[in-house]
Amino acid sequence: MAVNTQYDIVKIETDLFNELDKISTITNLFVGSRPESSDGMDDFIVVKVNTQMTDKLAYGQCITSIQLFVRNYTGGIRNSARISALFQAIIA
C-alpha cells in the first residue's frame, strides 16, 4: 500500500498551530496534548489530529480538534466571556 506523503498528521497539526498562532489574542497554544501544568495560565488552546488520515483517493479526511481551556472564576463559575472571546477569535 502506498502512503500519501501529504497526509502527515504532524504537518497538519503544525499548520493548524501556525494559523492560530497568528491570532494576537491567543497566547498559550499547544500541539497534541495539554500541558502538564497550567500554572500561570488563565487559558490555553490545544490543537490536535484526533484520528488517522483516511485516503479518499481524490482527497484525504481526518478529524482535528481545537480545545479551549479557560480557568474558572473563584467559586467554580465558568468564565463564559473569555471562552466566547477565544471562540470568536478563532472563527473570525
Phi and psi in degrees as GROMACS dihedral restraints (atoms count N, CA, C in turn):
[ dihedral_restraints ]
;  ai    aj    ak    al  type     phi  dphi    fc
    3     4     5     6     1   -79.7    20    10
    4     5     6     7     1   142.9    20    10
    6     7     8     9     1  -104.5    20    10
    7     8     9    10     1   127.3    20    10
    9    10    11    12     1   -77.3    20    10
   10    11    12    13     1   118.2    20    10
   12    13    14    15     1   -71.4    20    10
   13    14    15    16     1   -11.0    20    10
   15    16    17    18     1   -76.2    20    10
   16    17    18    19     1   -10.0    20    10
   18    19    20    21     1   -98.8    20    10
   19    20    21    22     1    39.3    20    10
   21    22    23    24     1   -80.4    20    10
   22    23    24    25     1   109.2    20    10
   24    25    26    27     1   -60.4    20    10
   25    26    27    28     1   -38.6    20    10
   27    28    29    30     1   -62.9    20    10
   28    29    30    31     1   -41.6    20    10
   30    31    32    33     1   -65.7    20    10
   31    32    33    34     1   -39.9    20    10
   33    34    35    36     1   -62.8    20    10
   34    35    36    37     1   -46.0    20    10
   36    37    38    39     1   -62.0    20    10
   37    38    39    40     1   -41.9    20    10
   39    40    41    42     1   -64.1    20    10
   40    41    42    43     1   -42.9    20    10
   42    43    44    45     1   -63.1    20    10
   43    44    45    46     1   -41.7    20    10
   45    46    47    48     1   -63.9    20    10
   46    47    48    49     1   -43.9    20    10
   48    49    50    51     1   -56.9    20    10
   49    50    51    52     1   -48.2    20    10
   51    52    53    54     1   -62.0    20    10
   52    53    54    55     1   -37.6    20    10
   54    55    56    57     1   -67.0    20    10
   55    56    57    58     1   -44.9    20    10
   57    58    59    60     1   -69.4    20    10
   58    59    60    61     1   -29.2    20    10
   60    61    62    63     1   -66.0    20    10
   61    62    63    64     1   -18.5    20    10
   63    64    65    66     1   -75.6    20    10
   64    65    66    67     1   -15.1    20    10
   66    67    68    69     1   -83.4    20    10
   67    68    69    70     1   117.6    20    10
   69    70    71    72     1   -65.8    20    10
   70    71    72    73     1   -25.1    20    10
   72    73    74    75     1   -81.6    20    10
   73    74    75    76     1    -7.3    20    10
   75    76    77    78     1   -99.0    20    10
   76    77    78    79     1   117.2    20    10
   78    79    80    81     1  -112.0    20    10
   79    80    81    82     1   -26.2    20    10
   81    82    83    84     1  -119.3    20    10
   82    83    84    85     1    99.3    20    10
   84    85    86    87     1  -125.4    20    10
   85    86    87    88     1   131.8    20    10
   87    88    89    90     1  -130.5    20    10
   88    89    90    91     1   151.6    20    10
   90    91    92    93     1  -109.7    20    10
   91    92    93    94     1   131.7    20    10
   93    94    95    96     1    91.0    20    10
   94    95    96    97     1   -53.0    20    10
   96    97    98    99     1  -152.4    20    10
   97    98    99   100     1   160.5    20    10
   99   100   101   102     1   -72.7    20    10
  100   101   102   103     1   156.7    20    10
  102   103   104   105     1   -67.2    20    10
  103   104   105   106     1   156.5    20    10
  105   106   107   108     1   -65.3    20    10
  106   107   108   109     1   -30.4    20    10
  108   109   110   111     1  -135.1    20    10
  109   110   111   112     1   142.4    20    10
  111   112   113   114     1  -108.6    20    10
  112   113   114   115     1    19.8    20    10
  114   115   116   117     1   -56.0    20    10
  115   116   117   118     1   130.9    20    10
  117   118   119   120     1    82.4    20    10
  118   119   120   121     1    -0.6    20    10
  120   121   122   123     1  -116.7    20    10
  121   122   123   124     1   127.8    20    10
  123   124   125   126     1   -86.9    20    10
  124   125   126   127     1   -19.6    20    10
  126   127   128   129     1  -158.4    20    10
  127   128   129   130     1   157.6    20    10
  129   130   131   132     1  -158.7    20    10
  130   131   132   133     1   164.0    20    10
  132   133   134   135     1  -128.1    20    10
  133   134   135   136     1   139.0    20    10
  135   136   137   138     1  -118.6    20    10
  136   137   138   139     1   129.3    20    10
  138   139   140   141     1  -112.7    20    10
  139   140   141   142     1   137.4    20    10
  141   142   143   144     1  -160.0    20    10
  142   143   144   145     1   158.9    20    10
  144   145   146   147     1   -93.2    20    10
  145   146   147   148     1   120.3    20    10
  147   148   149   150     1   -85.4    20    10
  148   149   150   151     1   -18.6    20    10
  150   151   152   153     1  -134.4    20    10
  151   152   153   154     1   171.9    20    10
  153   154   155   156     1   -78.6    20    10
  154   155   156   157     1   164.9    20    10
  156   157   158   159     1   -75.0    20    10
  157   158   159   160     1   138.2    20    10
  159   160   161   162     1  -108.7    20    10
  160   161   162   163     1   122.5    20    10
  162   163   164   165     1   -82.6    20    10
  163   164   165   166     1   117.1    20    10
  165   166   167   168     1  -104.4    20    10
  166   167   168   169     1    24.6    20    10
  168   169   170   171     1    68.6    20    10
  169   170   171   172     1   -62.4    20    10
  171   172   173   174     1   -86.1    20    10
  172   173   174   175     1   -18.7    20    10
  174   175   176   177     1  -156.2    20    10
  175   176   177   178     1   169.7    20    10
  177   178   179   180     1  -113.7    20    10
  178   179   180   181     1   158.9    20    10
  180   181   182   183     1  -138.0    20    10
  181   182   183   184     1   136.8    20    10
  183   184   185   186     1  -152.5    20    10
  184   185   186   187     1   167.3    20    10
  186   187   188   189     1  -108.0    20    10
  187   188   189   190     1   125.9    20    10
  189   190   191   192     1  -113.9    20    10
  190   191   192   193     1   160.1    20    10
  192   193   194   195     1  -135.7    20    10
  193   194   195   196     1   148.7    20    10
  195   196   197   198     1  -121.4    20    10
  196   197   198   199     1   107.6    20    10
  198   199   200   201     1  -100.9    20    10
  199   200   201   202     1   126.9    20    10
  201   202   203   204     1  -101.5    20    10
  202   203   204   205     1   128.6    20    10
  204   205   206   207     1  -123.3    20    10
  205   206   207   208     1   123.9    20    10
  207   208   209   210     1  -132.3    20    10
  208   209   210   211     1   132.1    20    10
  210   211   212   213     1   -67.2    20    10
  211   212   213   214     1   134.4    20    10
  213   214   215   216     1   -67.8    20    10
  214   215   216   217     1   157.8    20    10
  216   217   218   219     1   -68.7    20    10
  217   218   219   220     1   164.9    20    10
  219   220   221   222     1   -55.2    20    10
  220   221   222   223     1   135.2    20    10
  222   223   224   225     1    94.2    20    10
  223   224   225   226     1     2.6    20    10
  225   226   227   228     1    82.1    20    10
  226   227   228   229     1    12.4    20    10
  228   229   230   231     1   -79.9    20    10
  229   230   231   232     1   130.6    20    10
  231   232   233   234     1   -64.3    20    10
  232   233   234   235     1   139.1    20    10
  234   235   236   237     1   -89.0    20    10
  235   236   237   238     1    73.9    20    10
  237   238   239   240     1   -61.5    20    10
  238   239   240   241     1   -36.1    20    10
  240   241   242   243     1   -62.0    20    10
  241   242   243   244     1   -42.6    20    10
  243   244   245   246     1   -71.1    20    10
  244   245   246   247     1   -39.9    20    10
  246   247   248   249     1   -59.2    20    10
  247   248   249   250     1   -45.9    20    10
  249   250   251   252     1   -63.5    20    10
  250   251   252   253     1   -41.6    20    10
  252   253   254   255     1   -61.7    20    10
  253   254   255   256     1   -43.3    20    10
  255   256   257   258     1   -64.5    20    10
  256   257   258   259     1   -44.4    20    10
  258   259   260   261     1   -61.2    20    10
  259   260   261   262     1   -46.1    20    10
  261   262   263   264     1   -64.4    20    10
  262   263   264   265     1   -36.3    20    10
  264   265   266   267     1   -64.7    20    10
  265   266   267   268     1   -36.8    20    10
  267   268   269   270     1   -71.2    20    10
  268   269   270   271     1   -42.2    20    10
  270   271   272   273     1   -84.9    20    10
  271   272   273   274     1   -10.0    20    10
